[in-house]
Amino acid sequence: MSKKILIVDDEKAIVDILDHNLKREGYETVQAYDGEEAIETIKNEKPDLILLDVMLPKMDGLSICKTVRQTSNIPIIMVTAKEDVVDKVIGLELGADDYITKPFSVREVVARVKANLRKWDEIETTKEESLALEGAKPQVLQFGDLTLDTYKYDARVCGKSTAVTMKEFELLKFLATNKGRVFSREELLENVWGYEYFGDVRNVDVTVRRIREKIEKNPSAPELLMTKRGGGYYFNTNN
């Protein structure tokens, strides 16, 4: 069954070109031209991924992202015409998986769609395997007050579940299962985001900051998710 992509943009020319190229790659597409229509389409069509413009009539893309994340972790790629990093950072903080800046190349959009869907499929496969292995030894990692259930995609601090997004959990799990090894931002983009090329390393920095706010006692002086100056990030082996 082909994946369904929702394209949300108020510029018909952009919707048309994305629609044409995504269909050529074998995807099913649906469209929305304003925020309210987008919300209704998400409810009715249940897309597998959303290409979401930030600047929209009636309801902006950031508000839509926030609304979707209250009930779903499906991949969201924000599309912004602004060079200012503020919208990009806010989008990632609200739970967007990725962003693309206009003007963009269609080839880049298609590559990002493929990468995000591939990672989503890997996550869903892991969940299905966990159900099939019900009763088997759970894949639980313990680091001081932090507990990671890699089957249920559940992160707990002092026994209390903390609301991490799928991308945040993926990054945390990847570093935790490679304790002590320093990964550059480019390596993390390749391994966690699934990019076959180097994307924007700010995706990594924003996601790390959000994780620290959720799992560290003092995010400004982290004990688990560490920075190697000039190198990248690593998970502390002393925990």
C-alpha positions as CSV (number, residue, x, y, z in Angstrom):
1,M,0.0,0.0,0.0
2,S,1.4,3.4,-1.0
3,K,2.1,6.0,1.6
4,K,-0.3,9.0,1.8
5,I,1.3,12.5,1.9
6,L,-0.7,15.6,2.9
7,I,0.6,18.8,1.2
8,V,-0.4,21.9,3.1
9,D,0.3,25.2,1.3
10,D,-1.7,28.2,0.2
11,E,0.3,28.6,-3.0
12,K,-1.4,26.3,-5.6
13,A,1.7,26.3,-7.9
14,I,3.8,24.8,-5.1
15,V,1.1,22.3,-4.2
16,D,0.8,21.2,-7.8
17,I,4.5,20.7,-8.4
18,L,4.9,18.7,-5.1
19,D,1.8,16.7,-5.9
20,H,3.1,15.8,-9.4
21,N,6.5,14.8,-8.2
22,L,5.4,12.8,-5.1
23,K,2.9,10.9,-7.3
24,R,5.6,10.1,-9.7
25,E,7.5,8.5,-6.8
26,G,4.5,6.3,-6.1
27,Y,3.0,8.2,-3.2
28,E,-0.7,9.0,-2.8
29,T,-1.3,12.7,-2.1
30,V,-4.0,14.9,-0.6
31,Q,-4.0,18.7,-0.4
32,A,-5.1,21.5,1.9
33,Y,-4.8,25.2,1.3
34,D,-5.4,26.7,4.7
35,G,-5.0,25.7,8.4
36,E,-8.6,24.8,9.1
37,E,-8.8,22.6,6.0
38,A,-5.5,21.0,7.0
39,I,-6.9,20.0,10.4
40,E,-10.0,18.5,8.8
41,T,-8.0,16.6,6.2
42,I,-5.7,15.2,8.9
43,K,-8.7,13.8,10.8
44,N,-10.4,12.4,7.7
45,E,-7.5,11.2,5.6
46,K,-5.0,10.1,8.3
47,P,-1.9,10.8,6.2
48,D,1.4,9.0,6.8
49,L,3.4,12.3,6.5
50,I,2.6,16.0,6.4
51,L,4.4,18.6,4.4
52,L,3.3,21.7,6.3
53,D,3.9,25.3,5.3
54,V,4.3,27.7,8.2
55,M,2.5,30.7,6.8
56,L,-1.1,29.7,6.2
57,P,-4.5,31.5,6.2
58,K,-6.9,30.8,9.1
59,M,-4.4,28.8,11.2
60,D,-0.6,28.8,10.9
61,G,1.5,25.8,10.5
62,L,3.1,26.0,13.9
63,S,-0.3,25.8,15.6
64,I,-1.2,22.9,13.4
65,C,2.0,21.1,14.3
66,K,1.2,21.6,18.0
67,T,-2.3,20.3,17.6
68,V,-1.3,17.2,15.7
69,R,1.4,16.4,18.3
70,Q,-1.3,16.2,21.0
71,T,-2.6,12.9,19.5
72,S,-0.1,11.7,16.9
73,N,3.7,11.2,16.2
74,I,3.4,11.0,12.4
75,P,6.3,12.7,10.6
76,I,5.9,16.4,10.0
77,I,8.2,18.3,7.7
78,M,7.8,22.1,8.1
79,V,8.2,24.3,5.0
80,T,9.1,27.9,5.7
81,A,10.0,30.9,3.4
82,K,11.7,32.7,6.2
83,E,15.5,32.8,6.5
84,D,15.1,33.6,10.2
85,V,15.9,30.5,12.3
86,V,13.2,31.4,14.8
87,D,10.3,29.6,13.0
88,K,12.5,26.6,12.3
89,V,13.5,26.2,16.0
90,I,10.0,26.7,17.2
91,G,8.7,24.1,14.7
92,L,11.3,21.6,16.0
93,E,10.4,22.4,19.6
94,L,6.8,21.8,18.9
95,G,7.6,18.3,17.6
96,A,8.3,18.8,13.9
97,D,10.7,16.1,12.6
98,D,12.3,18.3,9.9
99,Y,12.1,21.5,8.0
100,I,12.8,22.8,4.5
101,T,13.3,26.4,3.5
102,K,11.8,27.9,0.4
103,P,12.9,28.1,-2.4
104,F,13.6,24.4,-2.3
105,S,14.5,21.8,-4.9
106,V,11.9,19.1,-5.5
107,R,14.6,16.5,-5.3
108,E,15.5,17.6,-1.8
109,V,11.8,17.5,-0.7
110,V,11.4,13.9,-2.1
111,A,14.6,12.8,-0.4
112,R,13.4,14.2,3.0
113,V,10.0,12.6,2.6
114,K,11.7,9.2,1.9
115,A,14.1,9.5,4.8
116,N,11.4,10.4,7.3
117,L,9.0,7.7,6.2
118,R,11.8,5.1,6.3
119,K,12.6,6.0,9.9
120,W,8.9,5.9,10.8
121,D,8.6,2.5,9.3
122,E,11.6,1.3,11.3
123,I,9.9,2.5,14.5
124,E,6.6,0.9,13.7
125,T,8.4,-2.4,12.9
126,T,10.1,-2.3,16.2
127,K,6.8,-1.8,18.0
128,E,5.2,-4.7,16.1
129,E,8.2,-6.9,17.1
130,S,7.7,-5.9,20.7
131,L,4.1,-7.1,20.6
132,A,5.1,-10.4,19.0
133,L,7.7,-10.9,21.7
134,E,5.3,-10.2,24.6
135,G,6.6,-12.1,27.6
136,A,10.2,-12.0,26.3
137,K,12.8,-10.1,28.3
138,P,12.0,-6.4,27.8
139,Q,14.6,-4.2,26.2
140,V,15.1,-1.8,29.1
141,L,18.2,0.4,29.5
142,Q,18.9,2.0,32.9
143,F,21.1,5.0,33.5
144,G,20.8,6.3,37.0
145,D,17.3,7.9,37.2
146,L,16.7,7.5,33.5
147,T,15.0,4.4,32.1
148,L,14.5,3.7,28.4
149,D,12.2,1.0,27.1
150,T,13.3,0.6,23.6
151,Y,10.3,-1.6,22.6
152,K,7.7,0.7,24.0
153,Y,9.6,3.9,23.1
154,D,9.0,5.1,26.7
155,A,11.5,7.3,28.6
156,R,11.1,7.6,32.4
157,V,12.9,9.8,34.9
158,C,12.7,8.6,38.5
159,G,9.9,6.2,37.4
160,K,7.8,8.9,35.8
161,S,7.1,8.9,32.1
162,T,8.4,11.9,30.2
163,A,6.8,13.1,27.0
164,V,9.6,12.7,24.4
165,T,8.8,12.8,20.7
166,M,9.7,9.9,18.4
167,K,12.7,11.8,17.1
168,E,13.9,12.7,20.5
169,F,13.6,9.1,21.7
170,E,15.4,7.8,18.6
171,L,18.4,10.2,19.2
172,L,18.5,9.3,22.9
173,K,18.4,5.6,22.2
174,F,21.1,5.8,19.5
175,L,23.5,7.6,21.8
176,A,22.6,5.5,24.8
177,T,23.2,2.2,23.0
178,N,26.6,3.6,21.8
179,K,27.7,4.8,25.2
180,G,30.9,6.8,25.3
181,R,31.3,7.2,21.5
182,V,31.3,10.7,20.2
183,F,29.1,11.3,17.1
184,S,29.4,14.4,14.9
185,R,26.1,16.2,14.1
186,E,26.5,15.0,10.5
187,E,26.7,11.4,11.7
188,L,23.7,11.8,13.9
189,L,21.7,13.3,10.9
190,E,22.6,10.2,8.9
191,N,21.9,7.6,11.6
192,V,18.9,9.1,13.4
193,W,17.2,11.3,10.7
194,G,18.1,8.9,7.9
195,Y,19.5,11.5,5.6
196,E,21.6,10.2,2.7
197,Y,23.2,13.7,2.6
198,F,24.1,16.3,5.2
199,G,21.1,18.3,6.4
200,D,20.9,21.2,8.7
201,V,22.9,20.4,11.9
202,R,20.6,22.7,13.9
203,N,18.1,19.9,13.9
204,V,20.5,18.0,16.1
205,D,21.3,20.9,18.4
206,V,17.6,21.7,19.0
207,T,16.7,18.1,19.6
208,V,19.6,17.6,22.1
209,R,18.5,20.7,24.0
210,R,14.9,19.5,24.2
211,I,16.0,16.1,25.5
212,R,18.2,17.7,28.1
213,E,15.3,19.7,29.4
214,K,13.3,16.5,29.9
215,I,15.9,14.1,31.3
216,E,18.6,16.2,33.0
217,K,18.5,17.5,36.6
218,N,20.2,20.6,35.3
219,P,20.0,21.0,31.5
220,S,22.7,23.6,31.7
221,A,25.1,21.2,33.3
222,P,24.1,17.8,31.8
223,E,25.3,14.5,33.3
224,L,24.0,12.1,30.6
225,L,23.8,13.7,27.2
226,M,27.2,15.4,26.8
227,T,28.8,17.7,24.3
228,K,32.4,17.0,23.0
229,R,33.7,20.4,22.1
230,G,34.5,20.5,18.4
231,G,33.4,16.9,18.0
232,G,29.7,16.4,18.6
233,Y,27.6,14.6,21.2
234,Y,28.0,11.4,23.3
235,F,26.2,9.6,26.1
236,N,28.1,9.6,29.4
237,T,29.6,6.2,30.3
238,N,29.8,7.0,34.0
239,N,26.1,6.4,34.6
